[in-house]
Amino acid sequence: MLDPDEMKCEELGVLHHNGTIDHIALVAAATEYTALLTKLSLTTHPPSSDFLSRIRRRLNKRLGRPATPAVGTLSTLVSTLRASTEAHLSSSLDRVVVTTPQFPGLTREDVQDAIEYSGLRSWLEYPLPYPTMLYTLNAAYAGNGRGLCKQWRDPYACWEEAEEGEIPLETVLGVTYTNETLGAAVARVGYAFETTGDWHAVWPELGWKEKRKIDEKGQDGYWRIVRMRLRSFVQEMEAKGRKISALVLMGENAGIQEFQNALKGALSVSNIEGMQVSAAVDPTWAASRGAAMYARVRQEVPWNCREPKRCDETRMIVSGVGGSKIEL
């Protein structure tokens, strides 16, 4: 599914019924989108929603226009990813999962309106027990195979796993490194698809594209600045009692060896210096993989019911196992 992450290339993955995941699209962020996410990353409070703004939003929607300028920018991105997916699959899309960074200024209403304006519906539109937002850190955590239920087709058994401690509760450090930005976030995550709060910092001035400019100034050096920013963030979190126990990497440049060396240096003074700086999956696709996995949960695990075992047998036949050549 879709992952418009923090000011970077946007990626899209699709999980098929046979369990395979296709990495379909990696689209460069438009200038307008980058500017919007940069602005939202610096917000500390949700935008105010007064009477006039509500009326304006409603009127724009009735007239067939984006509800807000931000919705127009987000919907352009979603539409681009939709077109790439439909061309790849030779099939039209109906519902999607869109992950988002947990910026206070990026509201659920804007995300939902952007999906709607793109002609799609969201799997994140219902209240409890399902989340109404899937944050990038949570999705990437799931994409790396963490925070998942063994009996994921049974929501009751899944909750029991979480309550009985079979799914460990971790304090997860997520580090994003893209052409446009460097970012870090910390969240308490058990079951990956539950909404959690986070603490984050974003440094748009330290994206990969700024390396040459900083190095040419001949001051501290780019990688030293990256290391110090991440080190300060980690130390601040641990000083507040948030002892980091897991690490997730995100972004198309997070696999660069120089970056990983800088990250190791940042962690060397903390309680997590022995933590491995690596990823179970390519950091570029981690969040989109998690989003695709959540979409499958929503499709195959209806709320307030359990699937009988015969559904597995039917699914295997449909996916081409057992002699049938039909594939979905």
PyMOL commands that set and color helices and strands:
alter all, ss='L'
color gray80, all
select helices_A, chain A and resi 31-41+51-62+69-89+108-117+136-143+155-163+204-206+208-217+222-239+257-267+286-300+310-318
alter helices_A, ss='H'
color red, helices_A
select strands_A, chain A and resi 2-3+10-15+21-27+95-96+99-100+121-122+134-135+170-177+182-189+198-203+246-250
alter strands_A, ss='S'
color yellow, strands_A
deselect
rebuild
show_as cartoon
